[in-house]
Amino acid sequence: MNAALRKALNRERTNVGRSAYTDRVKSILLDCSSPLVADELAADLKNFETSHLHDELLWTDVQLHACKILNANEKVIFLTPDQLRNGGALVTHAQNDGHRIVVVPDSIANRLGNLQDTQGQPIRDSSGYRAEFNNSFEFNIVPLNQLSETEQKVFAAKDMIFNWLRKSQIQNIKEIRISETMRVDYEGNEVLGLWEPLDQRITIKRSQLGNIVDFAGTLLHEVTHAFTNADDETMEFEHGLTELLGQVASCAFKKESKKGFWDLFR
């Protein structure tokens, strides 16, 4: 008997509302470390989109506690409904790695990245799993002599593309290689290209060798990272990409000059 329950009972009533013993129920659940209980709570969490949750799962601290127990006892990854629907390759990789997907509301997912489970380990959300995957990732590099004839022709276009650019824009690039597999981005999809500044190399997904448009676009994107040293969606990167687009367009105009087109710009 605690003060809240004693106060609720200190009236002429035949029953009391749940608010009278909410704290007691919550303390029982938070004191529990059994995976069986965590499984029941996690299963109930799946119903939050339909608003058919039991009252106990409306308590944020109980939801977080269930996630901590599950993370400590199973290979799980916590995703929001949107992350599950749009996770793409990330979700597939997680399932192939033997992780069970546990769907949680955004309000819970936003807090998991800063928490540890009951054994002191970080809780695995989409960001945590992506970091784990990328840190353990190994490229499946394709030797150039194993590319098809068409792929080799497309890859050879890099030399012509580099001739369009200034030496200062490509001087940091020591190697360009092709990989069957790539790391995943923030949306869980395999990236098409990657600039690795420490190794001074560009890695491009093999599928981009299907045509010159895809390959050239990916290559110029990564070259922009190389000479701007900037991330996607930054002003520095946008300025660098605009600069490259202008240079490529200029080369196209000069080619057309043989047909008298360039005279229009004199």
C-alpha positions as CSV (number, residue, x, y, z in Angstrom):
1,M,0.0,0.0,0.0
2,N,1.4,3.4,-1.0
3,A,0.2,6.9,-0.3
4,A,-1.6,7.3,-3.6
5,L,-3.6,4.1,-3.3
6,R,-4.3,4.7,0.4
7,K,-5.7,8.2,-0.5
8,A,-7.9,6.7,-3.2
9,L,-9.3,4.1,-0.9
10,N,-9.9,6.6,1.9
11,R,-13.4,7.3,0.6
12,E,-16.7,5.5,0.5
13,R,-16.2,3.7,-2.8
14,T,-16.6,0.2,-4.1
15,N,-13.7,0.6,-6.6
16,V,-11.0,3.1,-7.6
17,G,-9.7,4.3,-11.0
18,R,-6.5,2.9,-12.5
19,S,-4.7,6.2,-11.8
20,A,-4.6,5.1,-8.2
21,Y,-2.3,2.3,-8.9
22,T,-0.6,3.4,-12.1
23,D,2.7,4.1,-10.3
24,R,2.7,0.7,-8.7
25,V,2.1,-1.1,-12.0
26,K,4.8,1.0,-13.7
27,S,7.3,0.2,-11.0
28,I,6.6,-3.5,-11.3
29,L,7.2,-3.4,-15.1
30,L,10.4,-1.3,-14.8
31,D,11.8,-3.7,-12.2
32,C,11.4,-6.6,-14.6
33,S,14.3,-7.8,-16.7
34,S,12.7,-10.9,-18.1
35,P,12.9,-11.3,-22.0
36,L,9.5,-12.9,-21.8
37,V,7.9,-9.7,-20.4
38,A,9.9,-7.6,-22.9
39,D,8.6,-9.7,-25.7
40,E,5.0,-9.2,-24.6
41,L,5.6,-5.4,-24.4
42,A,7.3,-5.3,-27.7
43,A,4.5,-7.3,-29.4
44,D,2.0,-4.8,-28.0
45,L,4.1,-1.9,-29.4
46,K,3.3,-3.0,-32.9
47,N,-0.3,-1.9,-32.3
48,F,0.5,1.7,-31.7
49,E,-0.3,2.7,-35.3
50,T,-3.9,1.4,-34.8
51,S,-4.2,2.9,-31.3
52,H,-5.0,-0.5,-29.8
53,L,-2.2,-0.4,-27.2
54,H,-2.7,-1.5,-23.7
55,D,-2.5,1.5,-21.3
56,E,0.9,0.3,-20.0
57,L,2.4,0.8,-23.4
58,L,1.4,4.4,-23.5
59,W,4.0,5.0,-20.8
60,T,7.2,6.2,-22.4
61,D,9.5,4.8,-19.7
62,V,7.9,1.4,-20.0
63,Q,8.4,1.4,-23.8
64,L,12.0,2.4,-23.4
65,H,12.5,-0.3,-20.8
66,A,11.1,-3.0,-23.1
67,C,13.5,-1.9,-25.8
68,K,16.5,-2.1,-23.4
69,I,15.6,-5.7,-22.3
70,L,15.1,-6.8,-25.9
71,N,18.4,-5.2,-27.1
72,A,20.3,-7.0,-24.3
73,N,18.8,-10.4,-25.0
74,E,18.3,-10.6,-28.8
75,K,19.7,-9.4,-32.1
76,V,17.1,-6.7,-32.8
77,I,16.9,-3.4,-34.6
78,F,14.4,-0.8,-33.7
79,L,12.7,1.0,-36.7
80,T,9.9,3.4,-37.1
81,P,7.1,2.5,-39.6
82,D,8.6,4.9,-42.2
83,Q,12.1,3.4,-41.7
84,L,10.7,-0.1,-42.2
85,R,8.8,0.9,-45.3
86,N,11.6,3.0,-46.9
87,G,14.6,1.3,-45.4
88,G,15.5,-0.5,-48.6
89,A,18.8,-2.4,-48.5
90,L,19.4,-1.5,-44.8
91,V,16.4,-3.6,-43.7
92,T,17.3,-6.4,-46.0
93,H,20.9,-6.5,-44.7
94,A,19.6,-6.4,-41.1
95,Q,17.3,-9.3,-41.7
96,N,20.0,-11.3,-43.5
97,D,22.3,-10.7,-40.5
98,G,19.7,-12.4,-38.3
99,H,18.2,-9.2,-36.7
100,R,14.6,-9.2,-35.7
101,I,12.8,-6.0,-36.7
102,V,10.9,-4.3,-33.8
103,V,8.7,-1.4,-34.9
104,V,8.4,1.5,-32.5
105,P,6.8,5.0,-32.6
106,D,8.9,8.0,-33.6
107,S,8.8,9.4,-30.1
108,I,10.6,6.3,-28.9
109,A,13.0,5.9,-31.8
110,N,14.2,9.5,-31.4
111,R,15.4,8.6,-27.9
112,L,17.0,5.2,-28.4
113,G,20.2,6.5,-30.0
114,N,21.2,8.0,-26.6
115,L,20.4,5.0,-24.5
116,Q,22.1,1.8,-23.4
117,D,20.4,-1.5,-22.8
118,T,20.3,-3.4,-19.5
119,Q,23.9,-4.8,-20.1
120,G,25.3,-1.4,-20.9
121,Q,25.4,-1.8,-24.7
122,P,24.2,0.9,-27.2
123,I,20.6,0.2,-28.4
124,R,20.6,-0.6,-32.1
125,D,18.4,1.7,-34.1
126,S,18.7,2.5,-37.8
127,S,21.6,4.8,-37.3
128,G,23.4,2.4,-35.0
129,Y,23.0,-0.6,-37.3
130,R,24.0,1.5,-40.4
131,A,27.2,2.4,-38.6
132,E,27.9,-1.2,-37.6
133,F,27.3,-2.4,-41.2
134,N,29.5,0.2,-42.8
135,N,32.3,-0.3,-40.3
136,S,32.3,-4.0,-40.9
137,F,31.7,-3.7,-44.7
138,E,34.1,-5.0,-47.2
139,F,34.0,-4.0,-50.8
140,N,33.7,-6.7,-53.5
141,I,36.2,-5.2,-55.9
142,V,36.0,-6.2,-59.5
143,P,39.4,-6.4,-61.3
144,L,39.3,-4.3,-64.5
145,N,40.2,-7.3,-66.7
146,Q,37.0,-9.0,-65.5
147,L,34.7,-6.3,-66.7
148,S,32.7,-6.9,-69.8
149,E,33.8,-5.2,-73.1
150,T,31.1,-2.7,-72.8
151,E,31.9,-2.0,-69.2
152,Q,35.6,-1.5,-70.0
153,K,34.7,1.0,-72.7
154,V,32.5,3.0,-70.3
155,F,35.2,2.9,-67.6
156,A,37.8,4.2,-70.1
157,A,35.7,7.3,-70.6
158,K,37.1,8.5,-67.2
159,D,40.3,9.7,-69.0
160,M,38.3,11.9,-71.4
161,I,36.2,13.3,-68.5
162,F,39.4,14.1,-66.5
163,N,40.7,16.0,-69.5
164,W,37.8,18.3,-69.2
165,L,38.7,19.2,-65.6
166,R,41.5,21.3,-64.0
167,K,44.4,19.5,-62.5
168,S,43.7,21.0,-59.1
169,Q,40.3,19.3,-59.1
170,I,41.7,15.8,-59.7
171,Q,45.1,15.9,-58.1
172,N,44.0,14.2,-54.9
173,I,42.5,11.2,-56.8
174,K,45.0,8.3,-56.9
175,E,42.7,5.5,-57.8
176,I,39.3,4.7,-59.3
177,R,37.9,1.2,-58.7
178,I,34.7,-0.7,-59.3
179,S,32.8,-2.7,-56.7
180,E,29.8,-5.1,-56.9
181,T,28.6,-4.0,-53.5
182,M,28.6,-0.7,-51.7
183,R,28.0,0.8,-48.3
184,V,24.5,2.1,-47.4
185,D,23.4,5.7,-47.1
186,Y,21.1,7.3,-44.5
187,E,18.0,5.9,-46.2
188,G,19.4,2.4,-46.1
189,N,20.2,2.1,-49.8
190,E,23.5,1.2,-51.4
191,V,25.4,4.3,-52.5
192,L,26.4,4.6,-56.2
193,G,29.8,6.0,-55.5
194,L,32.1,6.8,-52.6
195,W,35.1,9.1,-52.1
196,E,37.6,7.9,-49.5
197,P,39.8,10.9,-48.6
198,L,42.3,8.9,-46.5
199,D,43.0,6.5,-49.3
200,Q,42.5,9.1,-52.0
201,R,40.3,6.9,-54.1
202,I,36.9,6.7,-55.7
203,T,34.8,3.5,-55.6
204,I,31.9,3.2,-58.0
205,K,29.2,0.6,-58.0
206,R,29.5,-1.7,-61.0
207,S,25.9,-1.1,-62.1
208,Q,26.9,2.4,-63.1
209,L,29.0,1.0,-65.9
210,G,25.8,0.1,-67.7
211,N,25.9,3.4,-69.6
212,I,28.1,6.5,-69.9
213,V,25.4,8.8,-68.4
214,D,25.3,7.0,-65.1
215,F,29.0,6.5,-64.9
216,A,29.9,10.1,-65.8
217,G,27.3,11.5,-63.4
218,T,28.6,9.3,-60.4
219,L,32.2,10.0,-61.2
220,L,31.7,13.8,-61.4
221,H,29.7,13.7,-58.1
222,E,32.6,11.9,-56.4
223,V,35.2,14.2,-58.0
224,T,33.3,17.1,-56.4
225,H,33.7,15.5,-53.0
226,A,37.4,15.1,-53.7
227,F,38.3,18.7,-54.5
228,T,35.8,20.4,-52.2
229,N,36.3,18.1,-49.2
230,A,32.6,18.7,-48.5
231,D,29.6,16.5,-47.7
232,D,26.4,16.2,-49.8
233,E,23.8,19.0,-49.3
234,T,26.4,21.6,-48.2
235,M,26.9,25.0,-49.9
236,E,30.6,24.1,-50.6
237,F,29.6,20.9,-52.4
238,E,26.8,22.6,-54.4
239,H,29.2,25.3,-55.6
240,G,31.8,22.7,-56.6
241,L,29.2,20.6,-58.5
242,T,27.9,23.7,-60.3
243,E,31.4,24.5,-61.3
244,L,31.9,21.1,-62.8
245,L,28.6,21.2,-64.7
246,G,29.7,24.5,-66.2
247,Q,33.1,23.0,-67.3
248,V,31.4,20.0,-68.9
249,A,28.9,22.2,-70.7
250,S,31.8,24.4,-72.0
251,C,33.5,21.3,-73.5
252,A,30.2,20.3,-75.2
253,F,29.8,23.9,-76.6
254,K,33.4,23.8,-78.0
255,K,32.7,20.5,-79.7
256,E,29.7,22.1,-81.3
257,S,31.8,25.0,-82.5
258,K,32.8,22.9,-85.5
259,K,29.2,23.3,-86.7
260,G,29.2,27.0,-86.2
261,F,27.4,26.8,-82.9
262,W,30.2,28.4,-80.8
263,D,30.1,31.5,-82.9
264,L,26.9,32.4,-81.2
265,F,28.8,32.9,-77.9
266,R,31.7,35.0,-79.2
